[in-house]
């Protein structure tokens, strides 16, 4: 134990390894595989019960365009993202990397090249950290389901998975994130997850590992919701752009720039990261609304990034229709994404607000009577249609407390 701060050396090392990740805040998730050719979600093989004999030929018809991965990396950087995580193998079992343990991999079929090598090179060239998504569940491997009940099958399958994880951690230089996914049908003991992750760390001492090998490891992965982990543990919310991870053009429920900024703010407010997914077309194009939205998010972050990247001090807050807070030390940022006009009222703030101004804009007048704050002098129209951060200085501990009932403490000055 370290007496001064009361944390173990393991925890100290974890915090050291997590430092870049905490500051990164925003990453690009990429789901790309044979399923991208079908365009009906990455679970299509399982959901439609496609027989292997019909699915496997997709390995030969997949011909991604050279250079496309570099375009995603460029887009990620311009969007203000600081890392990428790409599927090296999804549940379908097809490996985007060169594996000596199976022929069912990109260099030996249609793509004709190691897509993971290309990805790593592209991310590094754009100054982004590199994460590998790897599905432990495997619908293609003959022992992928049998391993649950047959010990010999389990032995073979676990050796296969560990062997591939070793390949990934050996053949691509320094990696930043190991992002496991679905660990059906075994438990941590069956997978020998502790041994596997010890191997990962021996090959990649600085790597951070997610919580999906059935061990908590370095960070939590709330999926399709933004919920901070308890006790200050690091977390990263992974979110889709529409409602599918793999390329699914029939799923048209795309998030807008406004939506992405709201998610990003919510992650920052809870001290976590946002891993936002794109599902490129089989050729490697980014589906049309995503590119435009990410460019706009990047422009916004270029102007207002300070109110997001580092503004991750925790603050208790309540919902308001006009926006929400992030905090950095003695500054609060109210991210106003539904503009109320010339006056903005915020209820329940338990701290004294000393000053307020629109970031990069004018000072606002501040009136605060008990827990009702009213800012005046806002322009009638929002200076930014997506989100306008309003910076406030304050004394005291900022907390926002609103009950469902209308309760005023002491005398009601308005009555
Ligand atoms: C789920 C899905 C999977 C997706 C993943 C991303 O576990 O099974 O398709 O890759 O979430 O977090």
Boltz pocket constraint, residues with backbone or C-beta under 6 A from the ligand:
constraints:
  - pocket:
      binder: B
      contacts: [[A, 31], [A, 42], [A, 43], [A, 181], [A, 182], [A, 223], [A, 238], [A, 245]]
      max_distance: 6.0
